[in-house]
Amino acid sequence: MENWQRREREKGQLESVMNKQSEMMQDNSDEIDRLSHGPGGGGTHDCKPLLSPPDRTPGITALRI
């Protein structure tokens, strides 16, 4: 096989791998969007933080006085 043919084949393989990675990243992004916005589609969805902020720590007010 000629060097230029080998390079073209390798270039095609590299492009194929890069396209697959791009597809996987898009799938991950879509999944993150789906999970973060919850069920239902459209413009009125409830976005809630995954973790609620903790209540005030006992004793912290004593430090503020």
C-alpha positions as CSV (number, residue, x, y, z in Angstrom):
1,M,0.0,0.0,0.0
2,E,1.3,3.4,-0.9
3,N,2.1,5.9,1.9
4,W,-0.6,8.4,0.7
5,Q,-3.2,5.6,0.7
6,R,-2.3,4.6,4.2
7,R,-2.4,8.3,5.3
8,E,-5.9,8.7,3.7
9,R,-7.1,5.5,5.4
10,E,-5.8,6.6,8.8
11,K,-7.3,10.1,8.3
12,G,-10.7,8.5,7.5
13,Q,-10.4,6.3,10.7
14,L,-9.5,9.3,12.8
15,E,-12.4,11.3,11.4
16,S,-14.7,8.3,12.2
17,V,-13.5,8.2,15.8
18,M,-13.8,12.0,16.2
19,N,-17.4,11.8,14.8
20,K,-18.3,9.0,17.2
21,Q,-16.9,11.0,20.1
22,S,-18.9,14.1,19.0
23,E,-22.0,12.0,18.9
24,M,-21.4,10.6,22.4
25,M,-20.8,14.0,23.8
26,Q,-24.1,15.2,22.2
27,D,-25.9,12.2,23.7
28,N,-24.4,13.0,27.1
29,S,-25.4,16.6,26.8
30,D,-29.0,15.6,25.8
31,E,-29.2,13.3,28.8
32,I,-27.9,15.9,31.2
33,D,-30.5,18.4,29.9
34,R,-33.2,15.8,30.2
35,L,-32.2,14.9,33.8
36,S,-31.8,18.5,34.9
37,H,-35.1,19.7,33.5
38,G,-37.2,16.8,34.6
39,P,-40.1,15.2,32.8
40,G,-42.3,17.1,30.4
41,G,-41.3,19.3,27.5
42,G,-42.1,22.8,26.6
43,G,-41.3,26.2,28.1
44,T,-42.9,25.7,31.5
45,H,-40.8,23.2,33.4
46,D,-39.7,23.2,37.0
47,C,-36.0,23.7,37.4
48,K,-35.0,22.8,40.9
49,P,-31.6,22.4,42.3
50,L,-30.4,18.9,42.8
51,L,-29.4,19.6,46.4
52,S,-31.3,22.0,48.6
53,P,-29.2,24.4,50.7
54,P,-28.7,23.3,54.3
55,D,-30.5,25.1,57.1
56,R,-28.5,27.5,59.1
57,T,-25.9,25.8,61.1
58,P,-26.6,26.0,64.8
59,G,-24.3,28.4,66.5
60,I,-23.5,30.5,63.4
61,T,-25.6,33.4,64.7
62,A,-23.4,33.5,67.8
63,L,-20.4,34.2,65.6
64,R,-22.2,37.0,63.8
65,I,-23.1,38.9,66.9
